Amino acid sequence: MRKVLEKCPSCDGKLDVTQLSCPSCGTVIQGQFEPCPFCALSPADVQFAMTFVKCRGNVREMERELGISYWTVRRMLDDLIQQLGFEVEPVPEADATVQMQEILEQLDRGEISAAEATEALSQLKKPMSQ
């Protein structure tokens, strides 16, 4: 089954769900319905959320399952939290220092490129400067 469209293909405006129907009996319900917040997520974000639930919220387990660093998982989780409409608490500076060290170690081990390291380091500076 295809995902519900979130934006108008003509003008890019927000679409409202106005009709629901039962494929078993043909009942049709009309009105204005609010889509669930998860419906607006990309397939990759939905998969990430499913992995989070599968791992029972254990970020270290997600790190192993997804094959990415702990801090990448944390950043992706923060992005998901924001997309769902919640505020993300800024990373304390001590955590940011540990994160910077991890990024530099990944770069040194060749696990990430210089461009990826630069992007990751710039993402760390954003919460600290707010």
Secondary structure, DSSP 8 states (H G I E B T S, - for coil): ------B-TTT--B--EEEEE-TTT--EEEEEE---GGGGS-HHHHHHHHHHHHTTT-HHHHHHHHTS-HHHHHHHHHHHHHHTT-------HHHHHHHHHHHHHHHHHTSS-HHHHHHHHHHHHHHHH-
